[in-house]
């Protein structure tokens, strides 16, 4: 099962989600992320939060969603409202697509590290809910409903 997380800059939210999902590799889950307008690198505070929580940062880089042509994800989760205004790449057409809109934690008022930790916790909880079920054997409609329910 391949899961692709999309955002605008691929610097915080989608990077966090990719790293969190990697811990389910033993379930034959593969994760990737990309952005419509990728930044230069992942956000340094997001990197620090992942390291502090002992999550893998290996090969995590901000990248365009275009690099995933041919990868054929089973699930595409958009994490940013702005990315919905863009035309998603054609390769997401066959995937189950859901939107988990989260505000950019780097643009919120307050302590940036606390904001990014809060976003991490939301994503970690949602991804755990997704992985608590046998998603590899769900039909598309059941899978879509399960993914949406995980965001509630």
C-alpha angles and dihedrals in degrees: 000000000000121000122192122193117202131195136150103263102014090220106113123357100038091039091053091048092049092051093046092050092051090073087070093061089112086068089057091256117148121195134196137163139202144169139223090227105018121202127230095265141339114293110272092227091051088051091051093048091052092048092047090052090046096244122148118265094176111137093355107148135152106257142166119264085234091077089071098065107129094020092100104205120208092211130031118191119188114205104183129063092218092060089061088064089060125077105255117229115274093243091072090066096092095042127090103255126201133165122229098179112201126173116247103264091207090063098047123104115257137033110353095210091052090047092052091046089052090051090048090052092050092050093044091053094047094047091049089053090051093049094047088079132058095259093169091069099043123108115237097262094048090046092050091050091048092050092049092047090053089063094056 
